Amino acid sequence: MKPILHLFSATCLSLCLGAGAALAAGGDSPEGWPPKDPEYAKALKLINAGEYCEAVPFLETSLSKNPKNADALNYMGYSLRKMGNFDDALSNYQKALAIEPRHLGANEYLGELYLQMDDLEKAEERLKVLDGVCFFGCEEYTELKESIASYKAKAGS
């Protein structure tokens, strides 16, 4: 009986670690990790290195091949937001959410964009969406909640 328990534990651990890697990368689909699209994979490496401007052309190429990739749209929005291009970032987050309304990363990052645009009400709407999606809590909910609390503290509200 013990060997079966060890096998079960090892299987659960490997599944959890695999899902964690995909979710840490901002993707909501573990089966999409690692990405098969080389342009998308290169963009993720650049984004993780903080090289947002350099990532954009790779994301554009990836999206030209698969315009309904909510993860790529999310990261395009993220990169553009980090570069200060809020209008185009907003458009990409909205496209990602039109494809996948419960996308964790797009909801969190859109909420953060709204805070940067001084729209607390819309940021709180994104937090409510994440609260409904993350039944047992999730990193995206926690991070947006902390960003909202920090925003309120700075605003004195």
N, C-alpha and C positions, 0 to 999 in steps of 0.2 A: 504494500500500500504506500509506503514512503516514496519509492521511486516515482510513482504516479503523481504524488503531491509535489515533488521537486520539478517534474516535467511541467505540471500545471503552473507552478510559480514562475518558472523560467519563461514559459510562453507568455504569461500575463506581463511580466516585466519587459520582455522584448516588444510586445505590442504597445505598451505604454510609452516606452522610450521612442519608438518609431512615430507614434502620434505626436508626442511632445516636440520632436524635431520639426515636424510639418507645421504644427501650430505656432511654434516659436518663430517660424519664418513668415508668419502672417497669412499663410494659406489655411483655409478651412477644410481642406481635403487631404488627409494623409496619403491617399493613393496617388496624389499628384506630386509626391516628394520622393526622391529629388526630381526637380523639373526636367522633363525630357527636351524642352526647347532650349537650345544652347544660348540664344540671345537673352531669354528670360533668366536663365541661370547666371549669366555674366552680369546682368542688371542687378540681381540680388547680391552678388559679391560686391559690386560697386556701392550699392546702397548701404550694405553693412559696414563698408569702409568710410561712409560719409561722403562719397563722391556722387552726389545726386545729379549734377549737370551731366556727368559722363554716363550715367545710367539711362538717361532719357532716350538717346538714340536706340539703345538696345531694346528698351520697352516699346518704342515706336515700331521697330521691326517685328517684335514678337506680336504686338497687337495687330499689325497688318496681316499677319497669318491667322490670328485667332482673336478677332475683335470682341468676342464674348467671354474673354478670360477675366473674370472678376478680380482675381488676385493681381494680375498685371495692371488692370485699371486702378486698383487700390494703390499699388506701388507707384504708378505714374502720378496719381494724386499726391501721394506722400512726398515724392521727389520734388514735384512742382511746388508744394507747400513749403518744403524746406528751402527752396530757392526764392521764396517770396511771391510766387505767382499764384495768388489765392483764387482768382477767377477760374483759371484752367484746372487748378486742383479741385475746386468745387465741382466742376463739370465731370471730372474723372471719377470722383467719389460717387456722384449721383448716377453715373452710368454703371458703376460696379454694383450699387445697391438696386438699380432697376433689374439687373440680371440676378442678383442674389441678395434679397432684402435683409437677410439675417447674417450677412457677412460680418464677422467679428471685427476684423481689422478696419474695414471701411467705415463701420459705425463709430468705432473709437476715434479714428483719425479725422473723420468728418466733425465729430464733436470737438476735437482739439482745434480744428480749423475755425469752427464757429467761435470758440473762445478768442482766437487770434483776431477775429473780425468783430469782437465785442458783442457777440450775440449769445448771451448766456441762456436765454430761453430755448434756442435751437440746440445748444449743446446739451441741455438737460433733457430734451426730447430724445437725443441719441442715447443718453444714459438710460432712459426708460426702455428703449428698444433693447439695449444690452441686458438690462435687468430681466426682461422677458425671455431672452434667448439663453442666458447663462443661468440655468436652473440652480446649479450648485456653486455659482460664482465662477468668474474667469478673470484672467489677467487683464483683458481689455476693459472689462467693467471697472475693475479696481483702479486701473491707471486713469481712466477718464474721470472717475469719481474723485480721485486725488487731484487731478488737474482742475476740476471745477472748484474744489475746496480751496486750492491755492489761488485761483482767479478771484474767488469771493473774498479771501483774506486780503489780497492786494487792493481790491476795490473797496474794502471796508464794509461789505454788506453781510 
